[in-house]
Amino acid sequence: MKKSTEELTNELREAGGLEGFIVKNHEQFRRYTLSEYLQHLLEEKHLSKAEIIAKSGLDQIYAYHIFAGRKKNPSRNKVIALALSMELTPEETQYLLYYAGAEGLYVRSSRDSVLWYALNNRLGVAAAQNLLQKTDEDLLF
């Protein structure tokens, strides 16, 4: 049975030892590369890679390299643009940022709050850019 992150966190806090926790929960750990997680999301949400790339506003070749795993650590802004174009939830975006090796969204940051809002309301890249501009925050690109 799949455990929530909160359940795993509580178990880890209460664990008598790290090794026992890891052995007990080894099937709960996610081990994706960025490209594997993107592929998982495409399949889970029945999305087209070409459509997502077109909606993202990213350079087409560069975006295909991200999906293919040739760009291991794309910039945080490019990953967020993909998340917006895929209409990911803020939580799914946090995972995507993690697998990209980028800093997660932090709602105490005004810019990240705008991005969280855009993700939560499935606003897309153009609308997120407009919100960033209206709030005098740095644009994605």
Steps between C-alpha positions, in 0.01 A plus 500: 500500500628845407572724797471877496806717550356602837470135608858432398619813681325391820644148475848640450461725806394200710745251350743334736757485226550617144581160353174345624301792360667469158454123484135524609419776251729430204201459266371844600802689371483661160803474282445687180720703277347824377424349159344189660276713722396714202416184306303369798300824513433495126363146524305559820333816368467380138698797370684549174867596525472719189197684638666559837816631338299734277304633800815542712655774288838326521730453205373180339837325468602590855167374638531172312849462650349542848242228429768273352727543802776680311454809718539361851457825694302756303438834666230524764301741280496256209379220724226726637398589143462128426297454819270786405454366148421153639253655747673330791390560855741687727580168669580328169713800411697461822587145396590615150730766643656243732576261213644792303736578788337840546376681807134437581237770512498692828178690565675752726664625182265740326609379155452136596159587645397639163622183330325280758178692437538457123561127538218455746260675263640335185566834336767399249827665408365821340264573789775428753732737314228768513458452874875519555514821299202655685663425835842632393663158528763353269349328197564134422681597176 
